[in-house]
C-alpha cells in the first residue's frame, strides 16, 4: 500500500497536531504573562520547568499571543473555519510582514507571502486562494 492512500489522514493529523502545539504554547505564554510561576505551569501540563521556560521564550519571540497565518490556514483545513472566513482573516491579517527584495541578496526570507507559499506547497492552500489573499493585500 502506498502513502497516497493514507495521505489525507496523515495531513489532517499533522494539521491537528500543529494547531494543538500552537495552542499549548499560547496558553503557557498567557499563563506566564499572568504571573503564574513556571513551576506551577510545568506541573499542570506535565512538562519540566526548563521546557516551560523554553516555551515561554519561544512564544515571546514568535508573538504567540496572536494567531499565525499557519494557524488560520490549518484551522480551515481541519474544518474549524470556512474558506471565506479564512480568506477574510488572511486579507485583514494585522501582523503581515511584507516581502522585501534586497538589491544584492534578492528576496529576503521571513515574509508572510513566503509562509503562505509554503502552505501552498504543502497542499493546505490552493493557488487561487493564495492569489485572492495577495490581491486583497495589494
N, C-alpha and C positions, 0 to 999 in steps of 0.2 A: 504494500500500500504506500502511496506517495504522500508527501506532506500536503499536497493540494487538497486532499480530502479533509484534512484537519485544519487547514489554514484559517478558515473563518472563525472557528472556535479558539484557536491559538491567538489570533489577533484580538478577539474580544477579551480573552483572559489577560492579555498584555495591557490593553487599554484600561480594564478594570483595576489591575494592579498599579499602574501608573497613577490613576486617579486616587486610589487608596493611599499611596505613598505621599502624594501631594497634600492630601487632606490631613494625614497624620503629621506631616511636617508643619502645616499651618496651625494645627491645634496645639502642638508642642510649643511653637513660637508664641502664639497668643497667650498661652498659659504662662510662659516665661515673662512676657511683657506685662502681664497682670501681677507679677511678683511671686508666683508660685515657685518655691525652691526646686531647683533641678533634681535634687534627690527625690522629692515627692512626685514629680512628673515621671521620673525613671521607674519608681515603684508602681505607679498607676498603669504604665504601658509595658512593663516587663523588659526594660532596657537598662543598661548601665548608665550611671550618671555621666560618664565620659561620652557615651553615644548621644545622650540628650544635649550635652554641651555642643558637640559637633553639629547636631541637627539644628540647634538654635543659631549657630554661627552661619551655617549654610543658608538657612531661611532668611537671615538678615541680609545676606549678600544678594539672594535671589528676589527679595521683596515678596516673600511668600504670603504676606497678608492679603495680597491681591491675586486674583485668578490669572493664570498664564494663558497665552494663546493655545498652547498644547492642551491644557485642561478644557478649554472651551470646545476645541475640535473633538477631543476624546469623549466629552460629555455627549456630544451629538452622536458620535459613533456608537456609544453604549445605550442610546435611546433616551437620555435624560433631557435632551434638547431637540427641537425640530431643526431642520436645515435652515429655515427662515430665521429662527431665533439665533442660531449660530452666526449666520451671515450678518445680522444686525449687530450682535455683540462684537464681532471682529471689525466691522466697519467703524464702530464707535469706540474701539479699544483705546483707552486713555494712555496706556504705557507703551505706545507704539514707538519703536526705535527705527528711525529712517535709515535707508540704505545709503552708505557713504562710499563714493568712488574716489579713491586716492589716485593722484596723477601717476605715481610710480608703482604702488602696490596693487592697484586695481580695486575691486570691491572688497571692503573691509568686512570681516566676519562679525556675527552677533546681531544683525538687524532682524526685525520682525518678519520681513518678507522671506528671509532665509529660513526662519523657523517654519513658516507656512510651506515653503518649498520642500523642506524635509518631511513634513507631514503629508504632502502630496506624493513624494517619492515612496513613502511607507504605505500609501494606499488609504489614508484616513481622510483625504480631501481630494476632490476632483479638480481637474484643470479649470473647468467652468466656474467652480466655487472660488478658486483662487483668483481668477480674473475678476469676478464680481467684487470680491473684497478689495483688491488693488484698485479697481475702477472707483469704488466708493471712497477710497482713501485719497485719490488724486485730487 
